[in-house]
Amino acid sequence: MNVLVAKTIAELERDPKTVRWKGGPEALSDEVVRAEFTTVFVKGVFFLEKLSYIVETKLAAGELAGGRLFVGYQSFANLVARRDRYEAIDGTDNRMWAYGHDDPRGWPYPHITPVRYTEDDPLVRTWFIVYDHPATSYTLAAIGHKSSGAGGRKFIRFKGFWSTQAVIARQLGRYLERVVNPQYLAEPGSRG
């Protein structure tokens, strides 16, 4: 997945239609995301959280149905922290998978299939939400890299993109469904 995300970033860097976001976080609204660009590069957890929230809100409100949703916030604990939204999303008419490296024991979402990958899988460094539907597509994908800050403080720096291009959502969704899911859903007791 990380290779596919990195390859997509490289392709988007050459695409003249890709926007390099210059506004601050306060300028990022649902209307801006929907109207001003089809693809933008993102850095920082704020943008990951904000753009994830926009898609999650649309799903929870029932505005997106009949598609495929793939969510990977590095751990299932990060998804459970969004419980109110994901309880509503769980009741929508979408095929859904959530990815994490920790134990999904007590998984609260009966219609979202947990896909537990190993802690040495490169997915452990990836943050993504992909919604693939013929009419509406959203992709947020970013790869985290460890960095050091002032005083030797360690943190994760993300580099990724947000896109409404259906081809990108379809490509990443197919990879997750055809490569990652079979690899990790083959474990005893997993749901497929």
N, C-alpha and C positions, 0 to 999 in steps of 0.2 A: 504494500500500500504506500509506504513512504517513497519508494522509487517512482511509483505512478504519480503521486502528488508532486514530487520534485520535478519530474518530467513535465507535468502540466504547468507548473510555475515557470519553467524555462520557456515553454511554448508561449505562455501568456506574456512573458517579458518581451517577446518579439512582436506581439500583436499590438498594432497602433490603437486599437479600440480599448485596450486595457487602461484603466485609470489608476494613477498613483494618488491615493487619498491624501489631500493636503489640508482638509478641514480637521478641526479638533474633535474630540469625542462629543462635545455638545452639539455639533452640527449633524451628527449621524442620527437620522430619524427614519421611520418606516417609509415615508414619502421619498426621501433622498435615495434610499436603497432601491426602491421600486422604480424611480423615474430617471435618475441621472446617469446610470451606468449599467452595463451588463456584467462587468468583471472589475474587481478592484483588489489590490494587494492589501493585506492586513498584517499588522504586527501588534503584539501586546494582548494581554488577557482581557482588557476592557473590550476591545473590538470583538474578540471571540465570544465573550459573554453577551454583548449587545446583539450581535448578529444571530447568535443561537436563540436568544430570547424572541427575536422577531419571528423566526420560523416556528418556534414552540408555541407562541401566542396564536398564530394563524391556525396551527393544527388543533390546539385546545379549543378554539372558537368554532371548529368545524368548517373552516374555510378551505381546508385542503383534505380531500378524500379520494380514495380509489388509487392511491399511489403507493410507492415503496419508500419507507423511511429507514435510514441507517444513522445511528447516533453513537459516537465514540468520544467520551469525555475522559478518557484514560482509565477511569475506574468506575465501577458501578455505584460506589458511594457518592460520586459527583452527580450521578443521575438521580439517586434517591433524595438528594438534597433539593431537587426540583420537584418534589413529590406532588404538589398541588397541580402543576401543569401536566405532569406525566400521567396522573390519574385520569385527567380529561382526555389526553392524547390516547391513552390506552383504550378508550371507548370509541375511537374513530374507525372508520372503514378504510384502513390502510394496512399493508403488510409491513411489519416493523421488527427491527433487530437493534439491540443495544450491545455495545462491545466494552469489555473491561478486563483487567488482569486480576482483580481481586475476586473473592468468593461472593457470588450472588445469592447466598443462602437467605431465605426469607424474601425472595424476589416478589415485590408487591404488584407486578403488572402482568396479568394473565395473557394479554394479547401481544405483548412485546417480548420477543424471544431473546434471552440473554446469550451472548456468545462470549465465552471466557477464553481468552488467549493466554499464552504463557508469558511470564514476566520478562523473558528474554526476546520476545517478539518485538520487532520495530514499532508495532502499533502502540506500544506503551508510551511512545513519544508523540503520538498523533492525536489531534483534537479535530473532530469532524461532525457535521450534521449534513446529510444528503437527503433531499426529498426529490424523488424522481416520478414525474407524472407527465403524460403527453402535453397537457395544457400549461402546467406551472412547474418549474424546477428551481431548486435552490441548492447551492453547494457552498459550504464553508469547510475548508480543509487547511490545516496548519501543522507544521512539524516543529516540535520543541527541541531546542538545543540548550544544554547547560552553559551558563555564563557565570562570571564572577563580577560582583559590583564593588562599590566602595567598602573598604574594610574586609575584603575577602568574602563578603556575603554571597552565597550561591542562589541563583534563581534560574528559571527557565525562560528563554527568549523564543518567541514563536515567529515563524515566517510562513505566510500562507496566502490564501485568496478567498474571496467571496464572489460567487457567480450565479447568474440566473440563466446561463446557457444550458439548454437541455442536453446537449451532447456531453458536457462535462459531468452532469449528474448521472446520466445513463452509463457513462464509462466507469466512474467510480462505483456506482451501485452494482453494476455487473461484476466488477472485480470482487467486491465484498461478498456478493451472493454466490459466485461461482468458484472463488479461490479460498477466501477466508472461512466462510461458513462451513463448507465441507471439511476443511481441515480441523476445525475446532468443535463442530457439532456432532462429530462422530464419537465423542466420548460417551460412555454409559451414563444414562440419566439426563442427557441433554435433550432439549426440544428442538425440532427442526421444522 
